[in-house]
Amino acid sequence: MQKVGVKALYSRRQEIKERMMHYNAACRRDMRLSDLRLRREESDKPVQPTANEYAFIGSEFECDLTDPSVVDLLVELENEIRNEQMIELYEEAQNQDWEAYYFHLCSP
């Protein structure tokens, strides 16, 4: 089976970003659940980390994870996701302030 290169991955950029976001959300949920389970059991066993963060992308999109340019692209996409989420959080916080200011100006 031939692995997909960087050029082919660029065409599926948005799809990969969405998949990464779903995967990260699932990982956060799983970590919370496992943390709760550990606390409930009062166990000393550590949670096993994922061996390869991008293995799910490699298998789903058939890309070569040993190629540094592919890994660079995936890291770039993950950073882009983080930046977009930070901007969304900032805009949500600022939007509430502007709405309050607007209502203050409109009130008699």
N, C-alpha and C positions, 0 to 999 in steps of 0.2 A: 504494500500500500504506500503510495507516494504522499509525502507530507506537504502541506500547504505552506507557501512562503509568505513573506511580509506583504508583498504587493496584493496578493489575494486577500489577506487579512484586512488591509485597509478598506477594501470594498465592503466588508462585513463589520466595520468598526462599531456602528451603533448597536448591532445585534450582540457583539461581544461585550460592550459596555453594559447593556441591559442584563445579560447573563451574569456578569461580574457582580452587579448590584444585587441581583436575586441571591447569588451564592453568598455574598457578604452578609446579607440580611439573615439568611438561613444559618450561617455560622454564628452570628451574634445571638440568635435565638437559641441555638444548640448550646452555646457557651453559658447563657443565662440558665437554661434548664439543667445543664450538668452541674453548674455551680450551686443551684438550689438543691439538687439531688445530693451533692456532696455535703452540703451544710446539714441537710436533713439526716443523712446517715452518720454525720460527724466522723467521716472517714479521713484517713491520712493519705489516701491514694491520690497522686497527681493526675490531672487531666492530660491525656496524650495529645500533643499538637499535631497538626496536619503535616505530613512529610513534604509535600510539594504543593505550594499554594495555587499553582496554575495547572495542576494535573487535569482538572475537570475541563478547562479550556482546551488543553492539548488533545484530550480524547473526543470532546464534542465537536471541535472545529478542525480536527486532524492536522494540527500544526506541529512543527518540530521545536520542542522546548529546549533542545540543546543548541539551537541557533541563537546567538546573542542578540541579533537584531529583532527576532520574534519576542524574546523576553523583554527587550527594551521597549517594544511597542506595547506589550501588556502592562509594564510598569507605567508607561506614559498614560495609558488609558485609565489605570487605577488612580493616578494622580489627577487626571482630568475629572474623574468622578468625584473625588474628594473636593476639588475646587468648586465644582458645580454645586455640591451639597452645602459648602460653606457660604457661597453666594446666596443660595436659596434661604438659608437660615438668617443671614444678614438682612436680606430683603424683607423677610417675614417680620423680623424685629423692627425694622425701620418703618414698614408699612403701618404697623399698629401705632407708632408714634405720630406719623403723619395724619392718620385718621383722627386721633385724639386732638391734634392741633387744629385740624379742619373743623371738627365739631365744636371746638372751643371758639373758633372765629365765627362760626355760623350762629352760635347761641346768642340771644339778645341780652 
